[in-house]
Amino acid sequence: MNPQALNLTWTTDAMRKLKEEMELASHTDASVLLTGENGVGKRFAAHSIHQLSERGRAPFIAINAAQVLTTASTSGAVDPFASEF
């Protein structure tokens, strides 16, 4: 499967480094945490890493952790100010 990330033009050194790191991450069984502001491409990077990995044929499920915590805290399921969950 050819990941959509490889179809981009990687024009800057920072973009080429990101592509290299995504490829390296895809060859491990480790979990990957992507952080950044809204709209920077975290979901795109996660999907690309998934497609490059051995799990690439399985469904990709994106989880917005901030939304999960917000929903849990507003429902009373989790106290975001508690020291332990």
C-alpha positions in Angstrom: 0.0 0.0 0.0 1.4 3.3 -1.0 0.9 5.9 1.8 -0.4 9.3 0.8 2.5 11.0 2.6 4.9 9.7 0.0 2.9 11.5 -2.7 3.8 14.9 -1.2 6.7 17.1 -2.4 9.0 17.2 0.6 10.6 20.6 -0.1 12.2 21.7 3.1 14.8 20.0 5.4 12.2 19.9 8.2 9.6 18.2 6.0 12.2 15.6 4.8 13.2 15.0 8.5 9.5 14.5 9.3 9.1 12.0 6.5 12.2 10.1 7.7 10.9 10.0 11.3 7.5 8.8 10.1 9.1 6.0 8.1 11.3 5.0 11.1 8.3 5.0 13.5 6.3 2.8 11.1 8.9 0.0 11.3 8.5 -0.4 15.1 5.7 -1.8 17.2 5.9 1.2 19.5 3.1 3.6 20.2 3.5 7.1 18.7 2.2 10.3 20.3 1.8 13.2 17.9 1.3 16.6 19.4 0.8 20.1 17.9 -1.7 22.8 17.3 -4.9 22.2 15.4 -4.5 21.9 11.7 -0.8 21.0 11.6 -1.4 17.5 10.1 -1.2 15.2 13.1 -4.0 13.0 11.8 -2.4 12.9 8.3 1.0 11.9 9.9 -0.7 9.2 12.0 -2.5 7.8 9.0 0.7 7.8 6.9 2.6 6.0 9.7 -0.2 3.4 9.9 -0.2 2.9 6.2 3.6 2.3 6.1 3.4 -0.1 9.0 2.7 -3.8 9.0 -0.8 -2.9 10.3 -1.5 -0.9 7.2 -4.0 -3.3 5.9 -6.1 -3.1 9.1 -8.5 -0.2 9.7 -7.1 3.1 10.9 -8.9 4.5 13.9 -8.2 8.1 14.8 -8.8 9.2 18.4 -9.0 12.8 19.5 -7.7 12.4 23.1 -8.6 16.0 24.0 -12.2 15.4 22.9 -12.3 12.2 24.9 -11.1 13.9 28.1 -13.5 16.8 27.6 -16.5 14.5 27.1 -15.5 12.4 30.1 -15.0 15.4 32.4 -18.2 17.1 31.4 -20.2 13.9 31.9 -18.8 13.5 35.4 -17.0 10.3 34.5 -13.6 11.9 35.1 -12.5 14.7 37.3 -9.8 16.5 35.2 -8.4 18.2 38.4 -8.0 14.9 40.4 -4.5 13.7 41.0 -5.5 10.1 40.0 -8.0 8.8 37.5 
